[in-house]
Amino acid sequence: MKTRLFSIIPAILLSGCAVYVPTVPTTPLLRQKGETEVTAGVRSFSSLEAGAAWVPVGRLLVAGEAAFKPTSDSKTNSSTIKNRDYHRQVGLGLGTFWLLGRNQTGYLAAIGGIGLAATQVYDPSVDIAVLLLPFPPLGTPKQGNLYQAHYRRYYGQLYWAAQQKRSSYGFSVRGTLVDYYKLHRDQLPLVTSNRFFLEPTCFLRYGRGPIQGQVTLGISVSPGADSSSPYRNNLTPVSTLIGIGVVVRPSMLFQRSTETSVL
């Protein structure tokens, strides 16, 4: 158990060099036709994320999301490598929801969708390995590896929430299949199979008015990933899903302004 724990911790710390970047799962709590919800926040203090959800008819739920990491220079102990680390992605999903319980305070929803992503990340771990070797083998690169990728991600999500007077809390489980249609390592194609990630999270939303706060905690793991693969930390990372954001309910803002004008 301790061995397994100690192997996970370094993987989480190295997830900043990962090619696949998970997003915080969207968990809209819309209840009727015409309602909308817009979210904005930060994931793991590095990525900017935004989402929107809408109920156009009946119990049909439309949810979109986007994530963006500002470009930055990759740094090693000795120098700054002029490679720009970034990621950009968008996604769109369709789903449905059910109101549960006698007072309909329980909320259950299912969403499935597709996303597109582009990422570039520099992994300086080779530099560290070279420094540790007194006589590096011939041909060992003096710098790390540059990964560039474009991929599609197909996801399915199920989440439940309990809505109280002033707050809501719930749990979500999302499965994501990552399909690389371009994957390069140091400008050379890297062949890999599709990767599946399991992403459980829990969330707490405070407030029932037009502006609410939300905190999400979770993890992204790839079950059955080959632990002996030299690309494990880059292609099948263990990533934290820590999200802090704001939820805006435009329909409630409009309703409140209408009530004020009537009074």
C-alpha positions in Angstrom: 0.0 0.0 0.0 2.8 2.4 0.9 4.7 1.5 -2.2 1.6 2.3 -4.3 1.1 5.6 -2.5 4.7 6.7 -3.1 4.4 5.8 -6.8 1.3 7.9 -7.2 2.6 11.1 -5.4 5.5 11.7 -7.9 3.1 11.1 -10.8 0.8 13.8 -9.5 3.8 16.2 -9.1 4.9 15.5 -12.6 1.5 15.9 -14.2 2.5 19.4 -15.2 4.4 17.6 -18.0 1.4 15.6 -19.2 0.1 15.7 -22.7 -3.5 14.9 -21.8 -5.0 17.7 -19.6 -8.3 16.9 -18.0 -10.9 19.5 -17.3 -13.1 19.9 -14.2 -16.4 18.2 -15.0 -19.3 20.5 -15.5 -22.2 19.9 -13.1 -25.1 22.2 -14.0 -28.1 22.1 -11.8 -30.8 23.3 -14.2 -34.3 22.3 -13.4 -36.6 23.5 -16.2 -36.9 24.7 -19.8 -35.3 28.0 -20.6 -32.8 28.0 -17.7 -29.2 28.8 -18.3 -26.0 28.6 -16.3 -22.5 30.1 -17.0 -19.4 29.1 -15.0 -15.8 30.5 -14.9 -12.9 29.3 -12.8 -9.4 28.0 -12.3 -8.3 24.3 -12.3 -5.4 23.3 -10.1 -4.2 27.0 -10.1 -2.9 26.7 -13.7 -5.7 26.4 -16.2 -8.6 28.9 -16.9 -11.9 27.1 -17.6 -15.4 28.2 -18.6 -18.6 26.5 -19.2 -22.2 27.0 -20.1 -25.4 24.9 -19.9 -28.9 25.4 -21.2 -32.2 23.5 -21.2 -33.8 24.3 -24.6 -36.8 21.9 -24.1 -38.1 19.4 -21.7 -35.3 17.7 -19.8 -32.7 18.1 -22.6 -29.5 19.4 -21.2 -26.9 21.1 -23.5 -23.5 21.7 -21.9 -20.4 23.3 -23.4 -16.9 23.8 -21.9 -13.6 25.4 -22.7 -10.1 25.4 -21.1 -7.1 27.4 -21.7 -3.6 27.6 -20.2 -1.6 30.8 -20.9 1.7 30.1 -22.7 4.8 30.0 -20.5 8.5 29.1 -20.9 9.6 25.7 -19.7 12.2 26.0 -16.9 15.0 23.7 -15.8 17.4 24.1 -12.8 20.0 25.8 -15.0 18.1 27.6 -17.8 14.9 28.6 -19.4 14.0 26.5 -22.5 12.3 28.6 -25.2 9.5 26.2 -25.8 6.0 27.4 -25.1 3.9 25.2 -22.9 0.2 25.6 -23.5 -3.1 23.8 -23.9 -6.4 24.8 -25.5 -9.6 22.7 -25.7 -13.3 22.9 -26.2 -16.1 20.4 -25.7 -19.9 20.0 -26.3 -22.2 17.5 -24.6 -25.9 16.5 -24.6 -27.7 14.9 -21.7 -30.8 14.8 -19.5 -31.7 15.1 -15.8 -34.2 13.9 -13.2 -35.5 15.6 -10.1 -35.6 13.1 -7.2 -37.4 12.9 -3.9 -40.7 14.0 -2.5 -39.6 17.7 -2.5 -37.5 17.2 -5.7 -34.3 18.3 -3.9 -32.3 15.4 -5.4 -30.8 15.9 -8.8 -29.4 13.2 -11.1 -28.0 13.9 -14.6 -26.2 12.1 -17.4 -24.1 13.8 -20.1 -22.2 12.5 -23.1 -20.1 14.6 -25.4 -17.0 15.2 -27.5 -14.1 17.6 -27.2 -11.1 18.8 -29.2 -7.8 19.8 -27.8 -4.3 21.0 -28.7 -1.3 20.9 -26.4 2.4 21.5 -26.3 4.5 20.6 -23.2 8.2 20.3 -22.5 9.4 17.6 -20.1 12.8 18.4 -18.6 13.1 15.0 -16.8 15.9 14.0 -19.2 18.0 16.9 -18.0 17.7 15.6 -14.4 18.7 12.1 -15.5 21.8 13.4 -17.3 22.9 15.3 -14.3 22.7 12.2 -12.1 24.9 10.1 -14.4 28.6 10.6 -14.1 29.2 9.4 -17.7 26.0 9.7 -19.8 25.7 7.2 -22.6 26.5 8.5 -26.1 23.5 9.9 -27.8 21.8 10.9 -24.5 20.0 14.2 -25.2 21.2 17.2 -23.1 17.7 18.6 -22.9 14.3 17.2 -22.2 11.5 16.1 -24.6 9.0 18.3 -26.4 5.6 16.8 -26.8 3.0 18.3 -29.3 -0.4 16.8 -29.7 -3.9 17.2 -31.1 -6.6 14.9 -29.8 -10.3 14.2 -29.6 -11.8 13.2 -26.3 -15.1 11.3 -25.9 -16.7 11.4 -22.5 -19.7 10.2 -20.5 -20.6 11.6 -17.2 -23.1 10.8 -14.4 -23.6 13.0 -11.4 -25.8 13.4 -8.4 -26.5 16.4 -6.2 -28.5 17.3 -3.1 -29.9 20.8 -3.2 -30.4 22.5 0.2 -31.7 25.9 1.2 -28.4 27.7 0.9 -26.0 25.2 -0.7 -25.8 22.1 -2.9 -23.3 19.2 -2.8 -22.8 16.2 -5.0 -20.6 13.6 -6.7 -19.7 13.0 -10.3 -18.0 10.2 -12.2 -16.7 10.8 -15.8 -15.1 8.4 -18.2 -12.9 9.9 -20.9 -11.5 8.2 -24.0 -8.5 10.2 -25.5 -8.0 9.7 -29.3 -4.7 11.2 -30.5 -4.8 12.1 -34.2 -1.4 13.9 -33.9 1.2 13.1 -31.3 4.9 14.1 -31.7 7.9 13.8 -29.4 10.7 16.0 -30.5 9.2 16.5 -33.9 8.9 12.8 -34.5 5.6 10.9 -34.6 4.9 8.8 -31.5 2.6 5.8 -31.9 0.2 5.1 -29.1 -3.2 3.6 -28.5 -6.3 5.4 -27.3 -6.2 6.1 -23.6 -9.1 5.8 -21.1 -9.3 7.9 -18.0 -11.6 7.6 -15.0 -12.3 11.0 -13.3 -14.3 10.9 -10.0 -15.0 14.3 -8.3 -17.0 15.8 -5.5 -18.3 19.4 -5.5 -19.8 21.9 -3.2 -21.9 24.9 -4.4 -22.8 27.7 -2.1 -25.7 30.1 -2.7 -29.0 29.7 -4.4 -29.2 33.2 -6.0 -28.0 34.4 -9.4 -24.3 34.3 -8.4 -22.9 31.2 -6.7 -19.5 29.9 -5.7 -18.3 26.3 -6.4 -15.4 24.2 -5.3 -14.5 20.8 -6.9 -12.1 18.2 -5.7 -11.2 15.0 -7.7 -8.6 13.0 -9.5 -8.0 11.7 -13.1 -6.4 8.3 -13.4 -5.9 5.8 -16.3 -6.8 2.3 -15.0 -4.6 -0.4 -16.4 -1.9 1.9 -17.7 1.4 0.3 -18.2 3.6 1.3 -15.3 6.7 0.3 -17.2 6.1 2.6 -20.1 8.7 5.3 -20.5 5.9 7.7 -21.5 3.6 6.9 -18.5 3.9 10.3 -16.8 3.4 12.1 -20.1 0.6 10.1 -21.7 -1.2 8.4 -18.8 -0.7 10.9 -15.9 -2.4 10.9 -12.5 -3.8 14.5 -12.3 -5.6 16.4 -9.6 -8.9 18.1 -10.4 -9.1 21.0 -8.0 -11.5 23.7 -9.3 -12.5 27.0 -7.8 -15.1 29.0 -9.7 -18.2 31.2 -9.9 -21.6 30.2 -11.3 -23.9 32.8 -12.8 -27.6 32.1 -13.5 -28.6 34.7 -16.1 -32.3 33.7 -15.9 -32.4 34.5 -12.2 -30.8 37.8 -12.8 -33.4 38.7 -15.4 -36.2 37.4 -13.1 -34.9 39.6 -10.2 -34.7 42.7 -12.4 -38.2 42.1 -13.6 -39.6 41.8 -10.1 -37.8 45.0 -9.1 -39.2 46.9 -12.0 -42.7 45.7 -11.2 -42.4 46.8 -7.6 
